[in-house]
Amino acid sequence: MTLRLVLRTLAARPVRTAVLAGGFGFGVAVMAALLGVGDVIVEQSRSPALRGGGDLVVTGRSGDVASARFLLRSILGAPPLAARIAAASPAQRRVLYLVQGDRVTRLRARGGIPSLEKAVGDREVMGVSGWRDAPSDRSWTSPDPAELLRVMDRFHAIPDAPGRADSWAEWLYFNGRSPDGSVRFYLTFVAGPRQAGARRSAGVRLQLERNGRVESFSRRGAVDEGVLLAGAPDLDVAGNRVRLEGLRYRISLDLASEHGGPGVKGDLSLQAPPGRSVPPFVLRGLGGWLSGYVVPVLSGPISGALSAGGVDVPLDGAVGYHDHNWGFWAGVSWQWGQVSHEGYSFLYGRVRPPPDAVPAEQAERIPGVLAVIGPSGTIAFARDALIEETSSAGSGRPETIRVLARDAGIDVSMDVRVEDMIRTPVGRPGRPGEGPTQFLQLRALYHVSGTVGDRRLDFTSLGAAETFRRLAPARSPRR
């Protein structure tokens, strides 16, 4: 029927039908050509060569890549990626305004390191012989591991958030255990809120565990804020000291017992192997809330000794860990754990912000993370790790912890059995109808199984963990 109608139309009006058919054909051809050109344009716009050369472009979720120098040195510059990367170059784009009298011109500028831009084949600068590295560019082309470590472990100015200022704290945390696990310690150098006269409250606290018995030692003082920001992680608090010398932390302690007994003195040293760090990252919320975290030493050897109550506690051969936290802490809790075995270190964690910092529906979706550091550097990072704690009714403590992480290059299960713990009241009340909150430091036995990269892992080792618990409110006596 359709064919008959077409033939009759062609016979009745041959010229009009031919023109119409040609017009339709030409329109289809033009559309096909435009679609083909569009695909080419889109493909070229994605080409790394048009964005500064190279085969891979790395960008941050919100634009800039945080801790870019660390990324170049400890991720891209460490095995297994180092052997596969010929060159890497940082670049930054910014808007500039050229003011000429009453005329303002908006410019789009891009900056980079000349030698690295040329190494990745940036056509814009390949033939510019006068564009050469400045002395300050050496921190990118050949960064000093000791300098990176110090920058990573710096202290931060208190952000402008008046409603939260009283809860600001920043601290250096160290822990370690003897080879047989009979001695463990947890050490914190903390700087708190600002006081009068540009001073910051400060303190040092050591929890020392020997054969299952825990003793606590501490001192309190104050530090000058300017000195703190300029020199940290070098700190001096009430006769106690931290010094970063190259890739080694040296710690001197002179602390009083919190229960009236003899104090503790001693000197410890923690080595920071290059590549065994987790870069800084910051969570941000409403009202200026933030929480920052970095791990300068995921696992490193400890040497030295303590003297507690006239008894020497040697720590040569111990394994240590060091992290650094900063932020506003009112209403904040977290889950955290760390274990090492045969050159591999595993670190998991999740932060729970206060209710006024994150909408309730978002707070429930904050994922856990799991980082894996191998003998030569970072291997894998899972951004959506499942962290579950199980407790018996009325125990007030977790008995087991399960961590599951599946992401690119990692499929790991961690089954953690809590063996012992230290309870510390955190000094803030619970919600209405709930008891006070306690901070729990856990000694735990980890069973880690699964695959990381191309290696199958299955081991059991002692590690550490932290979490929080709210105690049930005391019942009123019956009359």
RODO-2510 file (C-alpha; in nm, 4 decimals, decimal comma):
residues 479
     n   res          X          Y          Z
     1     m     0,0000     0,0000     0,0000
     2     t     0,2804     0,2426     0,0973
     3     l     0,4767     0,1583    -0,2184
     4     r     0,1702     0,2185    -0,4361
     5     l     0,1138     0,5599    -0,2710
     6     v     0,4764     0,6595    -0,3304
     7     l     0,4639     0,5590    -0,6971
     8     r     0,1415     0,7523    -0,7595
     9     t     0,2834     1,0641    -0,5866
    10     l     0,6010     1,0405    -0,7939
    11     a     0,3997     1,0064    -1,1161
    12     a     0,1702     1,2989    -1,0298
    13     r     0,4388     1,5443    -0,9017
    14     p     0,7836     1,4151    -1,0018
    15     v     0,9830     1,7372    -0,9470
    16     r     0,8404     1,8153    -0,5995
    17     t     0,8877     1,4541    -0,4850
    18     a     1,2499     1,4449    -0,6054
    19     v     1,3365     1,7715    -0,4284
    20     l     1,1727     1,6539    -0,1062
    21     a     1,3556     1,3205    -0,1144
    22     g     1,6869     1,4955    -0,1786
    23     g     1,6267     1,7371     0,1101
    24     f     1,5572     1,4536     0,3523
    25     g     1,8666     1,2704     0,2363
    26     f     2,0848     1,5802     0,2722
    27     g     1,9487     1,6435     0,6264
    28     v     2,0272     1,2882     0,7365
    29     a     2,3791     1,3144     0,5919
    30     v     2,4461     1,6443     0,7728
    31     m     2,3205     1,5003     1,1046
    32     a     2,5444     1,1939     1,0669
    33     a     2,8444     1,4154     0,9950
    34     l     2,7738     1,6389     1,2949
    35     l     2,7409     1,3392     1,5247
    36     g     3,0705     1,2052     1,3969
    37     v     3,2457     1,5379     1,4491
    38     g     3,0907     1,5672     1,7955
    39     d     3,2303     1,2282     1,8976
    40     v     3,5754     1,3332     1,7796
    41     i     3,5556     1,6632     1,9719
    42     v     3,4465     1,4893     2,2920
    43     e     3,7225     1,2321     2,2556
    44     q     3,9855     1,5002     2,1942
    45     s     3,8628     1,7071     2,4890
    46     r     3,9392     1,4094     2,7101
    47     s     4,2840     1,3596     2,5654
    48     p     4,5582     1,4040     2,8264
    49     a     4,7773     1,5612     2,5559
    50     l     4,5391     1,8563     2,5367
    51     r     4,5431     1,8964     2,9156
    52     g     4,9183     1,9063     2,9587
    53     g     5,0491     1,5773     2,8243
    54     g     5,0770     1,2292     2,9668
    55     d     4,8473     0,9267     2,9554
    56     l     4,6545     0,9746     3,2818
    57     v     4,5009     1,2803     3,4449
    58     v     4,4389     1,2668     3,8233
    59     t     4,1984     1,5205     3,9742
    60     g     4,0486     1,5703     4,3184
    61     r     3,6812     1,5189     4,3896
    62     s     3,6362     1,8930     4,4460
    63     g     3,9104     2,0165     4,2131
    64     d     4,2590     2,0282     4,3657
    65     v     4,4325     1,7051     4,4690
    66     a     4,4978     1,7148     4,8428
    67     s     4,8495     1,6171     4,9567
    68     a     4,9775     1,6200     4,5970
    69     r     5,3435     1,6047     4,6969
    70     f     5,2736     1,2984     4,9083
    71     l     5,0881     1,1421     4,6144
    72     l     5,3842     1,1964     4,3827
    73     r     5,6415     1,0670     4,6295
    74     s     5,4739     0,7865     4,8221
    75     i     5,2043     0,6593     4,5835
    76     l     5,3093     0,7220     4,2234
    77     g     5,6788     0,7134     4,3149
    78     a     5,6651     0,3865     4,5100
    79     p     5,6164     0,0256     4,3966
    80     p     5,4181    -0,1178     4,2318
    81     l     5,3259     0,2004     4,0372
    82     a     5,6746     0,3490     4,0131
    83     a     5,7915     0,0953     3,7521
    84     r     5,4921     0,1768     3,5318
    85     i     5,5174     0,5585     3,5419
    86     a     5,7686     0,7363     3,3191
    87     a     5,6926     1,0866     3,4499
    88     a     5,4350     1,2710     3,6595
    89     s     5,3706     1,6441     3,6760
    90     p     5,1484     1,8529     3,9068
    91     a     4,9456     2,1366     3,7551
    92     q     4,7105     2,3949     3,9005
    93     r     4,4545     2,6150     3,7258
    94     r     4,3392     2,9497     3,8594
    95     v     4,1475     3,2568     3,7393
    96     l     4,3536     3,5793     3,7175
    97     y     4,2408     3,9333     3,6479
    98     l     4,4529     4,1719     3,4398
    99     v     4,3751     4,5331     3,5374
   100     q     4,4705     4,8035     3,2869
   101     g     4,3290     5,1359     3,4013
   102     d     3,9516     5,0965     3,3889
   103     r     3,9721     4,7785     3,1842
   104     v     3,9632     4,4386     3,3596
   105     t     4,0413     4,1212     3,1634
   106     r     3,9621     3,7781     3,3042
   107     l     4,2363     3,5207     3,2368
   108     r     4,2563     3,1471     3,2873
   109     a     4,6080     3,0516     3,4034
   110     r     4,7792     2,7173     3,4557
   111     g     5,0960     2,6653     3,6559
   112     g     5,3306     2,3688     3,6761
   113     i     5,6878     2,2538     3,7262
   114     p     5,8829     2,3254     3,4030
   115     s     6,0992     2,0119     3,3951
   116     l     5,8076     1,7852     3,4857
   117     e     5,5750     1,9505     3,2318
   118     k     5,8346     1,8861     2,9617
   119     a     5,8845     1,5283     3,0842
   120     v     5,5171     1,4458     3,0246
   121     g     5,5250     1,6067     2,6785
   122     d     5,3351     1,9322     2,7296
   123     r     5,3481     2,0831     2,3795
   124     e     5,2930     2,4344     2,5119
   125     v     5,6286     2,4431     2,6901
   126     m     5,8405     2,1852     2,5053
   127     g     6,0129     2,4486     2,2929
   128     v     6,0460     2,7208     2,5578
   129     s     6,4101     2,6958     2,6631
   130     g     6,3845     2,9873     2,9072
   131     w     6,1187     2,8211     3,1222
   132     r     6,3285     2,6416     3,3849
   133     d     6,2801     2,5117     3,7366
   134     a     6,3182     2,7543     4,0261
   135     p     6,5046     2,6457     4,3425
   136     s     6,1705     2,6015     4,5223
   137     d     6,0632     2,3474     4,2584
   138     r     6,3050     2,0927     4,4046
   139     s     6,0446     2,0122     4,6704
   140     w     5,8417     1,8630     4,3809
   141     t     6,1120     1,7192     4,1557
   142     s     6,3186     1,5562     4,4314
   143     p     6,1297     1,5909     4,7631
   144     d     6,3160     1,5186     5,0832
   145     p     6,1339     1,2418     5,2782
   146     a     6,2200     1,4151     5,6064
   147     e     6,0724     1,7442     5,4838
   148     l     5,7531     1,5701     5,3665
   149     l     5,7217     1,4024     5,7049
   150     r     5,7527     1,7337     5,8905
   151     v     5,4972     1,9056     5,6650
   152     m     5,2600     1,6138     5,7093
   153     d     5,2911     1,6324     6,0883
   154     r     5,2509     2,0100     6,1271
   155     f     4,9959     2,1684     6,3622
   156     h     4,7030     2,3804     6,2411
   157     a     4,5629     2,7209     6,3301
   158     i     4,2207     2,7073     6,4965
   159     p     3,9552     2,7806     6,2300
   160     d     3,7116     3,0666     6,2805
   161     a     3,4107     2,8833     6,4263
   162     p     3,3231     3,0632     6,7535
   163     g     3,0487     2,8193     6,8478
   164     r     3,2935     2,5295     6,8430
   165     a     3,6222     2,6931     6,9515
   166     d     3,6157     2,5519     7,3058
   167     s     3,6239     2,1935     7,1750
   168     w     3,9308     2,2348     6,9510
   169     a     4,2184     1,9954     7,0173
   170     e     4,5147     1,8651     6,8203
   171     w     4,7424     1,5856     6,9271
   172     l     5,0336     1,3587     6,8441
   173     y     4,9530     0,9992     6,9343
   174     f     5,2040     0,7165     6,9656
   175     n     5,1596     0,3551     7,0634
   176     g     5,3885     0,0549     7,0757
   177     r     5,4222    -0,2993     7,2003
   178     s     5,7141    -0,5222     7,2923
   179     p     5,7890    -0,8216     7,0675
   180     d     5,6152    -1,0639     7,3053
   181     g     5,3182    -0,8338     7,3661
   182     s     5,3703    -0,8186     7,7441
   183     v     5,4360    -0,4415     7,7390
   184     r     5,2200    -0,1865     7,5584
   185     f     5,2002     0,1901     7,5804
   186     y     4,9677     0,4659     7,4568
   187     l     5,1180     0,8168     7,4546
   188     t     4,9512     1,1491     7,3662
   189     f     5,0901     1,5035     7,3361
   190     v     4,7852     1,7290     7,3064
   191     a     4,7261     2,1034     7,2565
   192     g     4,3765     2,2249     7,3401
   193     p     4,1745     2,5466     7,3031
   194     r     4,3223     2,8945     7,3054
   195     q     4,3727     3,0642     7,6427
   196     a     4,4495     3,4233     7,7329
   197     g     4,7736     3,5712     7,6061
   198     a     4,7987     3,3616     7,2855
   199     r     4,8586     3,0468     7,4870
   200     r     4,7125     2,7043     7,4284
   201     s     4,6328     2,4529     7,7028
   202     a     4,8473     2,1417     7,6659
   203     g     4,9119     1,8071     7,8263
   204     v     5,0941     1,4759     7,8010
   205     r     4,9443     1,1404     7,9009
   206     l     5,0974     0,7925     7,9038
   207     q     4,9120     0,4682     7,9669
   208     l     5,1562     0,1873     8,0315
   209     e     5,0446    -0,1755     8,0367
   210     r     5,2704    -0,4411     8,1844
   211     n     5,1516    -0,8022     8,1995
   212     g     4,7875    -0,6944     8,1974
   213     r     4,8246    -0,4178     8,4598
   214     v     4,7637    -0,0604     8,3402
   215     e     4,9152     0,2532     8,4980
   216     s     4,8423     0,6120     8,3909
   217     f     5,0845     0,9049     8,4057
   218     s     5,0407     1,2663     8,2955
   219     r     5,1381     1,6319     8,3213
   220     r     4,9559     1,9477     8,2204
   221     g     5,0841     2,2834     8,1034
   222     a     5,0487     2,5454     7,8331
   223     v     5,2325     2,6307     7,5119
   224     d     5,2760     2,9490     7,3126
   225     e     5,0520     2,9286     7,0065
   226     g     5,3037     3,0912     6,7724
   227     v     5,5801     2,8544     6,8791
   228     l     5,3438     2,5590     6,8466
   229     l     5,2400     2,6404     6,4893
   230     a     5,5941     2,7230     6,3789
   231     g     5,7736     2,4253     6,5314
   232     a     5,5413     2,1253     6,5651
   233     p     5,5763     1,8316     6,5623
   234     d     5,8619     1,9502     6,7837
   235     l     5,6862     2,0074     7,1179
   236     d     5,7779     2,0937     7,4759
   237     v     5,5054     2,0433     7,7369
   238     a     5,5757     2,0586     8,1124
   239     g     5,9229     1,9053     8,0876
   240     n     5,8287     1,6478     7,8218
   241     r     5,9533     1,6711     7,4678
   242     v     5,9071     1,5467     7,1103
   243     r     6,1707     1,6102     6,8443
   244     l     6,1600     1,5051     6,4797
   245     e     6,5187     1,4573     6,3605
   246     g     6,5218     1,3516     5,9985
   247     l     6,3071     1,0384     5,9890
   248     r     6,3266     0,9671     6,3618
   249     y     6,1005     1,0859     6,6443
   250     r     6,2835     1,1280     6,9753
   251     i     6,0624     1,1453     7,2857
   252     s     6,1673     1,2358     7,6407
   253     l     5,9228     1,1801     7,9261
   254     d     5,9008     1,2872     8,2901
   255     l     5,5440     1,2238     8,4066
   256     a     5,3680     1,1983     8,7407
   257     s     5,1411     0,9093     8,8371
   258     e     4,7713     0,9887     8,8229
   259     h     4,7167     0,7807     9,1387
   260     g     4,9862     0,9203     9,3680
   261     g     5,2532     0,6572     9,3150
   262     p     5,5962     0,6864     9,1577
   263     g     5,6183     0,8580     8,8216
   264     v     5,7756     0,7489     8,4959
   265     k     6,0824     0,8745     8,3113
   266     g     6,2524     0,7637     7,9947
   267     d     6,3575     0,8216     7,6366
   268     l     6,2030     0,6564     7,3297
   269     s     6,2850     0,6678     6,9611
   270     l     6,0496     0,5817     6,6737
   271     q     6,1861     0,5377     6,3218
   272     a     5,9643     0,6508     6,0316
   273     p     6,0324     0,4328     5,7248
   274     p     5,9672     0,6239     5,3997
   275     g     5,6479     0,5202     5,2233
   276     r     5,4754     0,3848     5,5336
   277     s     5,2347     0,6747     5,5849
   278     v     4,8706     0,7577     5,5183
   279     p     4,8247     1,1089     5,3725
   280     p     4,6250     1,3826     5,5480
   281     f     4,2524     1,4112     5,4910
   282     v     3,9832     1,6327     5,6436
   283     l     3,6091     1,5846     5,6993
   284     r     3,4029     1,9047     5,6987
   285     g     3,0500     1,9763     5,8199
   286     l     2,8024     2,2464     5,9061
   287     g     2,8913     2,5421     6,1285
   288     g     3,2622     2,5206     6,0485
   289     w     3,3037     2,1718     6,1958
   290     l     3,6041     1,9725     6,0777
   291     s     3,8062     1,6683     6,1745
   292     g     4,1528     1,6012     6,0325
   293     y     4,3702     1,2899     6,0421
   294     v     4,7089     1,1778     5,9127
   295     v     4,9320     0,8777     5,9872
   296     p     5,3007     0,9718     5,9535
   297     v     5,4170     0,6293     6,0794
   298     l     5,1930     0,3314     6,0157
   299     s     5,4531     0,0919     6,1489
   300     g     5,8110     0,1505     6,2598
   301     p     6,0772     0,0169     6,4993
   302     i     6,1049     0,1569     6,8524
   303     s     6,4122     0,1724     7,0732
   304     g     6,4719     0,3052     7,4237
   305     a     6,3426     0,2365     7,7720
   306     l     6,1169     0,3715     8,0464
   307     s     6,1643     0,3650     8,4206
   308     a     5,8360     0,3285     8,6097
   309     g     5,8366     0,2983     8,9876
   310     g     6,2074     0,2147     8,9906
   311     v     6,1591    -0,0715     8,7428
   312     d     6,3210    -0,0496     8,3996
   313     v     6,0931    -0,1241     8,1052
   314     p     6,3091    -0,1907     7,7963
   315     l     6,1414    -0,1303     7,4600
   316     d     6,4214    -0,2098     7,2156
   317     g     6,2753    -0,4141     6,9324
   318     a     5,9211    -0,2902     6,9928
   319     v     5,6917    -0,2001     6,7037
   320     g     5,5394     0,1483     6,7059
   321     y     5,2710     0,3553     6,5388
   322     h     5,2110     0,7325     6,5177
   323     d     4,9131     0,9342     6,4023
   324     h     4,8054     1,2985     6,4274
   325     n     4,4521     1,4309     6,4810
   326     w     4,3011     1,7794     6,4808
   327     g     3,9552     1,9321     6,4848
   328     f     3,6493     2,0170     6,6935
   329     w     3,5686     1,7195     6,9162
   330     a     3,2474     1,7958     7,1076
   331     g     3,0037     1,5138     7,0316
   332     v     3,2495     1,3283     6,8040
   333     s     3,3213     0,9560     6,8247
   334     w     3,5111     0,7136     6,6044
   335     q     3,6047     0,3552     6,5317
   336     w     3,9696     0,2825     6,4584
   337     g     4,2070    -0,0105     6,4418
   338     q     4,5579    -0,0992     6,3280
   339     v     4,7587    -0,4204     6,2858
   340     s     5,0890    -0,5129     6,1190
   341     h     5,2367    -0,8409     5,9967
   342     e     5,5482    -0,9211     5,7918
   343     g     5,5827    -0,5743     5,6422
   344     y     5,2102    -0,5249     5,5781
   345     s     5,0120    -0,2725     5,7806
   346     f     4,6333    -0,2441     5,7896
   347     l     4,4473     0,0612     5,9169
   348     y     4,0688     0,0978     5,9363
   349     g     3,8556     0,3820     6,0696
   350     r     3,5338     0,5816     6,0639
   351     v     3,4457     0,9172     6,2251
   352     r     3,0978     0,9996     6,3548
   353     p     3,0426     1,3796     6,3509
   354     p     2,8257     1,5595     6,6093
   355     p     2,4522     1,5814     6,5262
   356     d     2,4682     1,9536     6,4439
   357     a     2,7519     1,9109     6,1908
   358     v     2,5935     1,6669     5,9466
   359     p     2,2273     1,6060     5,8605
   360     a     2,1022     1,2809     6,0147
   361     e     2,0452     1,1122     5,6788
   362     q     2,4052     1,1855     5,5761
   363     a     2,5594     1,0861     5,9092
   364     e     2,4312     0,7318     5,8637
   365     r     2,6002     0,7097     5,5237
   366     i     2,9530     0,8078     5,6308
   367     p     3,1562     0,5015     5,5296
   368     g     3,4503     0,3346     5,6916
   369     v     3,7881     0,3218     5,5178
   370     l     4,0679     0,0664     5,5097
   371     a     4,4247     0,1403     5,3987
   372     v     4,6899    -0,1231     5,3276
   373     i     5,0606    -0,0362     5,3234
   374     g     5,3058    -0,2958     5,1933
   375     p     5,6835    -0,3286     5,2310
   376     s     5,7432    -0,0729     4,9537
   377     g     5,4520     0,1677     4,9995
   378     t     5,0768     0,2044     4,9678
   379     i     4,9048    -0,0924     4,8008
   380     a     4,5306    -0,0384     4,8297
   381     f     4,2658     0,1877     4,9800
   382     a     3,9000     0,0890     5,0282
   383     r     3,6552     0,3794     5,0652
   384     d     3,3451     0,1889     5,1734
   385     a     3,4581    -0,0576     5,4387
   386     l     3,1976    -0,2226     5,6635
   387     i     3,2802    -0,2012     6,0375
   388     e     3,0603    -0,3988     6,2776
   389     e     3,1002    -0,4399     6,6534
   390     t     2,9230    -0,7089     6,8581
   391     s     2,8690    -0,6970     7,2333
   392     s     2,6997    -0,9079     7,4949
   393     a     2,4112    -0,7477     7,6811
   394     g     2,5338    -0,5303     7,9660
   395     s     2,9051    -0,5837     7,8883
   396     g     2,9707    -0,2180     7,8018
   397     r     3,2430    -0,3251     7,5579
   398     p     3,2734    -0,4826     7,2152
   399     e     3,3759    -0,8474     7,2192
   400     t     3,4367    -0,8853     6,8469
   401     i     3,4831    -0,6483     6,5537
   402     r     3,4416    -0,7403     6,1887
   403     v     3,5801    -0,5303     5,9036
   404     l     3,4997    -0,6091     5,5391
   405     a     3,6604    -0,4164     5,2517
   406     r     3,6114    -0,4791     4,8808
   407     d     3,7461    -0,2259     4,6329
   408     a     3,9950    -0,2045     4,3483
   409     g     4,2918    -0,4236     4,4392
   410     i     4,1565    -0,5331     4,7777
   411     d     3,9184    -0,8001     4,9092
   412     v     3,9871    -0,8396     5,2798
   413     s     3,8072    -0,9670     5,5879
   414     m     3,9338    -0,8767     5,9369
   415     d     3,7925    -1,0663     6,2333
   416     v     3,9002    -0,8988     6,5573
   417     r     3,8682    -1,0491     6,9051
   418     v     3,8996    -0,8014     7,1931
   419     e     4,1339    -0,9311     7,4633
   420     d     4,1705    -0,6338     7,6970
   421     m     4,0821    -0,2672     7,7192
   422     i     4,1401     0,0635     7,8941
   423     r     3,8358     0,2786     7,9751
   424     t     3,8630     0,6586     7,9843
   425     p     3,5668     0,8902     8,0609
   426     v     3,5601     1,1599     7,7944
   427     g     3,3901     1,4224     8,0115
   428     r     3,0778     1,4836     7,8086
   429     p     2,7265     1,3655     7,8990
   430     g     2,5293     1,1261     7,6868
   431     r     2,1996     1,2054     7,5202
   432     p     1,8856     1,2334     7,7325
   433     g     1,8156     0,8978     7,8912
   434     e     2,1672     0,7690     7,8245
   435     g     2,4650     0,7296     8,0532
   436     p     2,8052     0,9014     8,0186
   437     t     3,0369     0,8250     7,7269
   438     q     3,3585     0,6278     7,7669
   439     f     3,6531     0,6042     7,5287
   440     l     3,7812     0,2463     7,4945
   441     q     4,1361     0,1561     7,3931
   442     l     4,1442    -0,2090     7,2987
   443     r     4,4121    -0,4738     7,2775
   444     a     4,2889    -0,7121     7,0138
   445     l     4,3803    -1,0253     6,8210
   446     y     4,3321    -0,9805     6,4453
   447     h     4,2700    -1,2564     6,1932
   448     v     4,3192    -1,1071     5,8476
   449     s     4,2324    -1,3022     5,5342
   450     g     4,1765    -1,2199     5,1677
   451     t     4,3697    -1,0751     4,8786
   452     v     4,5601    -0,7480     4,8427
   453     g     4,6860    -0,6841     4,4921
   454     d     4,8117    -1,0202     4,3683
   455     r     4,9005    -1,1565     4,7124
   456     r     4,6877    -1,3875     4,9235
   457     l     4,7003    -1,3071     5,2974
   458     d     4,5953    -1,5190     5,5935
   459     f     4,7517    -1,4329     5,9285
   460     t     4,6786    -1,3718     6,2965
   461     s     4,8509    -1,0918     6,4882
   462     l     4,8064    -0,8632     6,7877
   463     g     4,6918    -0,5094     6,7145
   464     a     4,5124    -0,2105     6,8622
   465     a     4,1639    -0,0632     6,8263
   466     e     3,9540     0,2245     6,9629
   467     t     3,5839     0,2872     6,9971
   468     f     3,3271     0,4546     7,2245
   469     r     3,0521     0,3243     7,4492
   470     r     2,7715     0,4952     7,6399
   471     l     2,7035     0,3405     7,9770
   472     a     2,3499     0,2720     8,0882
   473     p     2,2189     0,5429     8,3255
   474     a     2,2100     0,4562     8,6920
   475     r     1,8666     0,3620     8,8195
   476     s     1,7077     0,5650     9,0963
   477     p     1,6689     0,3632     9,4203
   478     r     1,3197     0,2472     9,4950
   479     r     1,1529     0,4004     9,7958
***
